[in-house]
Amino acid sequence: GVRRVSSISFFLFKVPRPTGTTPLALPDALPSSKDGKRILIAANQDTVFARLAEAMGRPELAGDPRYATHGARGDCQAELDELIAEWTRTVDSAPLEARLHEHGVPAANIIQRR
């Protein structure tokens, strides 16, 4: 899996073990916005996923057993990615990124070379 090492881990001389069921944190997708721009959404932790669900106007997703834990989201990755993409395609990129940030969800619009 992907290893994310914080400065605290270095200070304590501990490297966190990989977690999750796939190499990517879930959801960790690059869906398109309404204006066709891509956005990175990193909502891998359960609490961050709950904030993403709230931002989407779908707070019930966080309590759904298919999505309630990191492992469960991994088992339903394609389905969940499509749910998120359905939502992101309804909002232009700038307001989408702002809404995610307002809810405490790490996200960034992707700058693409042409």
N, C-alpha and C positions, 0 to 999 in steps of 0.2 A: 504494500500500500504506500501511499504518499506519506512522507514524514514531514511534519511541520515542527520545527524546533524553535522554542522561544528563548529569549535571553535568560529567563529564569531557569530553564532547563540547563543551559550552559553553566550558570552560576552554581547550580546544585550538582553539576556533573552527571546529569541523568538525561538520556535521550528517550523521548516517549516512544513506546511501541506503536506500530501501525494498528489502526482500528478500522472496523468496517468490513464490508464484504466485497468491495471492488477497489481498484486503484484510485478512484476518484471519490471525494466526499460527495454525499448525496443529499439534496440535489446540488449539483455543481454544473450548471448547464449554460449554454450560450444561445438562448432563444432570441428570436427577432422581435423587435417592437413594431408598433403600427406603422412607423415611418421607415421600416425596413432595416434599421440599425440593429446590431447585435449587442446584447448586454450579458455580462457575466454576473451570475447570481450564485453566491456561496452560502448556502443555508444548511450546512452539514450537521451542526449540533441540533439536538432536539429542541432546545429553547429558541434557537434562531429559526428553525423550521416553523415553530409556532408563530413567530413574528411574521414570517413570510406568508403563512396562511392568513393571518390577520390583514396584512397589506393587500392580499388578493381578494379580500372580502369573503374568504372561505375559512373562518376560524375552526369549523368542524373538522377540517382535514387533519389538524394536529391531534385530535382525539381518535381518528380513524385508525384501527389496528393495522391497516396496510401501510400507514405512514407515520405512526406514533414513535417509532424508534429508527435509529440509523440503519440497523440491519433489515428492518421491515421495508424501509424505503429502497434499500438495495435490491430486495426481491421484486419490487414493483417499479423499478427505475424507468422503464419505457413509458408506462402508464402515467407516472408522476411527471416526467419530463413533458409529456403531451398536455397534461392539465396546466402546467405552468406556462407553456408556450401558447395555449389557447388564451390565457389571460394577458400575457405580454403583447400579443398581437392586437390588443384592443387599446393600447396606450402608447403615445409617442415616447421616444427614448428619454428626453430630458425630464418630463414629469414622472416617467416610470422610475428612473434612477432616484429622483427626489423622494418619491413615495416610499421606495424601499429603504432609503436612508432614514426617513422620518420614523420608520418602524424598527430601526436598528438592524437592518439586513445588509450585510456587505454586498455591494454591487457596483459595477462600473461599466459604462458604455465602452464598447470596443472600437478603437479607431482602426479602420481598414485602409490599406493602401489600394489605390486604384491603378 
